[in-house]
């Protein structure tokens, strides 16, 4: 049974409302939904029920998720290179930090310098890159998940800087620690447990 012009417009308007930016993907999704619904139309379900079922079968996490996956596939090589670079930075920072602690304990020269370089590499380079990567993954998810990531990173960076300030005997270490702890306790943790609760009841 063929779709009416109004039904086709309904499908197009719904897909357009999802914010898809890839035109060809948008057209392919509309064609797919029209074909699926037409094959089932005229049986025991209404057009609205068939549209809802077709959308659920095609994209249970929303149509925008298909766009993110398409962009990932189109940029897979570049994304893989970026991930390798990110993990290499994390490994370099960890090794440098560990070497700095070891050198400092053994009273070998450059121990404190290695410690600071490794610490700053992890804190100001690796953690923000990791957070950006996680945030991109969570773009299609709820605001609570995205806010949790942002608050967690901010709390980690501020708390880490307070520890570095303390080790280097710089002013403001206590204030940074208080701010970082406040953000972690009253910002990150509520969102963290809220998302855990939502997962447990869903």
C-alpha positions in Angstrom: 0.0 0.0 0.0 1.4 3.4 -1.0 2.0 6.2 1.4 -0.1 9.4 1.0 1.6 12.7 0.4 0.7 13.8 4.0 2.3 10.6 5.4 5.5 11.2 3.4 5.6 14.8 4.6 5.2 13.6 8.2 8.2 11.3 7.8 10.3 14.0 6.1 9.4 16.6 8.8 10.2 14.1 11.6 13.7 13.3 10.1 14.4 17.0 9.4 13.6 17.7 13.1 16.4 15.3 14.2 19.1 17.8 13.1 20.8 15.5 10.5 23.4 17.6 8.6 24.4 15.0 6.0 21.9 15.5 3.1 22.5 12.1 1.5 22.1 10.3 4.8 18.9 12.2 5.4 17.5 11.2 2.0 18.5 7.6 2.6 16.8 7.4 6.0 13.6 8.9 4.6 13.6 6.4 1.7 14.2 3.5 4.1 11.4 4.5 6.4 9.0 5.0 3.5 9.8 1.5 2.1 9.5 -0.2 5.5 6.2 1.5 6.4 4.7 0.9 2.9 5.5 -2.8 3.1 3.5 -3.1 6.4 0.8 -0.5 5.7 -2.8 -1.7 5.5 -2.4 -4.4 8.1 -3.3 -4.3 11.7 -1.2 -1.3 12.7 -1.7 2.4 12.1 0.8 4.6 10.2 2.0 6.2 13.5 2.6 2.8 15.1 4.5 1.6 12.0 6.6 4.8 12.0 7.5 4.3 15.6 8.4 0.7 15.1 10.5 1.5 12.0 12.4 4.2 13.9 13.0 1.9 16.8 14.3 -0.9 14.5 16.5 1.5 12.5 17.9 3.6 15.3 17.0 2.7 18.9 19.3 5.5 20.2 17.9 8.1 17.8 18.6 9.0 14.2 21.4 11.4 15.2 23.4 8.3 16.4 23.4 7.1 12.8 25.0 10.4 11.7 27.7 10.1 14.4 28.5 6.5 13.2 28.6 7.6 9.6 30.9 10.5 10.4 33.1 8.1 12.3 33.3 5.7 9.4 34.1 8.5 6.9 36.9 9.7 9.2 37.9 6.4 10.7 41.6 6.7 9.7 42.0 10.2 11.1 40.1 9.2 14.3 42.3 6.1 14.8 45.5 8.3 14.4 44.1 10.8 16.9 43.3 8.0 19.4 46.8 6.5 19.0 48.3 9.9 19.6 46.1 10.5 22.7 47.1 7.1 24.2 50.8 7.7 23.3 50.6 11.0 25.2 49.0 9.2 28.1 51.7 6.6 28.1 54.5 9.2 27.8 53.1 11.2 30.7 52.7 8.1 32.9 56.2 6.9 32.2 57.6 10.4 32.8 55.7 10.8 36.0 56.8 7.4 37.3 60.4 8.1 36.4 60.2 11.4 38.2 58.9 9.8 41.4 61.6 7.1 41.1 64.4 9.6 40.5 63.2 11.7 43.3 63.2 8.8 45.8 66.6 7.7 44.6 67.9 11.3 44.7 68.9 11.2 41.1 69.0 14.5 39.3 66.0 15.8 37.3 63.6 13.8 39.4 61.4 16.8 40.3 61.5 18.1 36.8 60.4 14.8 35.3 57.7 14.5 37.9 56.3 18.0 37.0 56.5 17.4 33.2 54.7 14.0 33.5 52.1 15.3 35.9 51.3 18.3 33.7 51.2 16.1 30.5 48.6 13.9 32.1 46.6 16.6 33.8 46.6 19.3 31.1 46.9 17.3 27.9 45.9 13.6 28.2 42.8 14.1 30.5 41.3 16.9 28.4 41.8 14.9 25.2 40.3 11.8 26.8 37.3 13.9 28.0 36.8 15.4 24.5 36.8 11.8 23.1 34.3 10.6 25.7 32.1 13.7 25.2 31.9 13.1 21.5 30.7 9.6 22.2 28.1 11.0 24.7 26.8 13.7 22.3 23.7 11.6 21.5 23.0 10.8 25.2 21.3 12.8 27.8 22.4 16.2 29.3 23.2 14.5 32.6 25.8 12.2 31.0 27.5 15.1 29.2 27.4 17.3 32.3 28.9 14.5 34.3 31.9 14.3 31.9 32.5 18.0 32.0 32.3 18.4 35.8 34.5 15.3 36.3 37.2 16.7 34.1 37.1 20.2 35.7 37.2 18.7 39.2 40.1 16.4 38.3 42.2 19.2 36.7 41.6 21.7 39.5 42.3 19.1 42.2 45.4 17.9 40.4 46.7 21.5 40.1 46.1 22.0 43.8 48.4 19.0 44.5 51.0 20.4 42.1 50.8 23.8 43.8 51.2 22.1 47.2 54.3 20.2 46.1 55.9 23.4 44.6 54.9 25.5 47.6 52.9 27.9 45.5 50.0 30.0 46.9 46.5 29.1 46.2 46.8 25.3 46.7 44.2 25.2 49.5 41.7 27.3 47.5 42.1 25.1 44.4 41.7 22.0 46.5 38.5 23.4 48.1 37.1 24.4 44.6 38.0 21.0 43.1 36.5 19.1 46.0 33.3 21.2 45.9 32.8 20.6 42.2 33.5 16.9 42.6 31.2 16.4 45.6 28.3 18.6 44.6 28.6 18.6 40.8 30.1 15.3 39.5 28.9 12.8 42.2 25.1 13.7 41.9 25.2 13.3 38.1 27.3 10.2 38.4 24.9 8.5 40.8 21.9 9.8 38.8 23.1 8.2 35.6 23.8 5.0 37.5 20.3 5.0 38.9 18.8 5.6 35.4 20.8 2.6 34.0 19.6 0.4 36.9 15.9 1.1 36.4 16.0 1.1 32.6 
